[in-house]
Amino acid sequence: MLFRFSVFEFESDTRELRKSGRVVALEPQPARALARLLAKSGEVVTREELRDAVWGAGTHVDFDRGLAYCLSQIRFALGDSGENPRFVQTLPKKGRFIAPTRVYQLRRV
């Protein structure tokens, strides 16, 4: 799937984020979190859903700190702010992707 929002594109298969066609560096774990948020764009995503998307259900880590890091990296890559969000809104124990998003199926040849 290809997600387009503002000047950004995110390809879920490769987890590649692009801004105006240029690749934006994003580590694997924040990219997995962004993929989950975009897949449920506009809907509330629980911390547990994000934990499972980033680390898997069987992994035991201090995911509160790890999730905070992932969200800060996503915000940095998007030029977003927690105080005045344009893309990722956090709520107590939840979050959601709030920017208008278009989704496209990619055809691989």
C-alpha positions as CSV (number, residue, x, y, z in Angstrom):
1,M,0.0,0.0,0.0
2,L,1.1,3.6,-0.7
3,F,-0.1,6.2,1.7
4,R,0.0,9.9,0.6
5,F,-0.5,12.7,3.1
6,S,0.5,16.4,2.7
7,V,3.9,16.3,0.9
8,F,4.7,12.8,2.2
9,E,4.4,9.3,0.8
10,F,4.9,6.1,2.8
11,E,5.1,2.7,1.2
12,S,4.0,0.0,3.7
13,D,5.8,-2.9,2.0
14,T,9.3,-1.3,2.1
15,R,8.5,1.1,5.0
16,E,10.0,3.9,3.0
17,L,9.0,7.4,3.8
18,R,9.5,10.1,1.2
19,K,9.0,13.9,1.4
20,S,8.4,15.5,-2.0
21,G,10.0,12.5,-3.6
22,R,13.1,12.3,-1.4
23,V,13.7,9.5,1.1
24,V,13.4,10.5,4.7
25,A,15.5,8.4,7.1
26,L,13.3,6.4,9.5
27,E,14.5,3.5,11.6
28,P,12.7,0.2,11.3
29,Q,10.7,0.4,14.6
30,P,9.3,3.9,14.1
31,A,8.5,2.8,10.5
32,R,6.5,-0.1,11.8
33,A,4.6,2.2,14.2
34,L,3.9,4.7,11.4
35,A,2.7,1.8,9.2
36,R,0.2,0.8,11.8
37,L,-1.0,4.4,12.4
38,L,-1.5,4.9,8.7
39,A,-3.2,1.6,8.2
40,K,-5.8,2.8,10.7
41,S,-5.7,6.5,9.7
42,G,-8.3,8.5,11.5
43,E,-9.0,5.7,14.0
44,V,-7.7,5.3,17.5
45,V,-4.8,2.9,17.9
46,T,-4.1,1.5,21.3
47,R,-0.6,1.3,22.8
48,E,-1.0,-2.5,22.8
49,E,-1.7,-2.5,19.0
50,L,1.4,-0.4,18.5
51,R,3.5,-2.6,20.7
52,D,2.4,-5.7,18.8
53,A,3.1,-3.9,15.4
54,V,6.6,-2.8,16.5
55,W,7.9,-5.7,18.7
56,G,5.4,-8.5,18.3
57,A,3.1,-10.0,21.0
58,G,5.8,-12.4,22.4
59,T,8.5,-9.8,23.0
60,H,8.9,-8.3,26.5
61,V,10.5,-4.9,26.5
62,D,10.1,-1.6,28.2
63,F,7.7,-0.6,25.4
64,D,6.6,2.7,27.1
65,R,10.1,4.1,26.6
66,G,10.5,2.5,23.2
67,L,7.1,3.7,22.0
68,A,7.9,7.2,23.1
69,Y,11.1,7.0,21.1
70,C,9.2,5.7,18.0
71,L,6.7,8.5,18.2
72,S,9.4,11.2,18.7
73,Q,11.2,9.8,15.6
74,I,8.0,9.8,13.6
75,R,7.3,13.4,14.6
76,F,10.8,14.5,13.8
77,A,10.7,12.8,10.4
78,L,7.4,14.5,9.6
79,G,8.2,17.9,11.2
80,D,5.3,17.3,13.6
81,S,4.8,18.5,17.1
82,G,3.1,16.9,20.1
83,E,1.8,20.3,21.3
84,N,0.2,21.2,17.9
85,P,0.0,18.0,15.9
86,R,-0.7,17.9,12.2
87,F,-0.1,14.2,11.7
88,V,0.1,12.2,14.9
89,Q,-2.2,12.9,17.8
90,T,-1.6,11.2,21.1
91,L,-4.3,10.6,23.7
92,P,-3.9,8.9,27.0
93,K,-2.7,5.3,26.2
94,K,-3.8,5.8,22.5
95,G,-3.0,7.7,19.4
96,R,-4.1,8.3,15.9
97,F,-3.0,9.6,12.5
98,I,-5.1,12.7,11.9
99,A,-3.9,14.1,8.5
100,P,-6.1,13.4,5.5
101,T,-4.6,10.4,3.8
102,R,-5.0,8.8,0.4
103,V,-4.3,5.1,0.0
104,Y,-3.3,3.4,-3.2
105,Q,-2.8,-0.3,-4.0
106,L,0.7,-0.9,-5.5
107,R,1.0,-3.3,-8.4
108,R,4.3,-5.1,-8.5
109,V,5.5,-6.6,-11.8
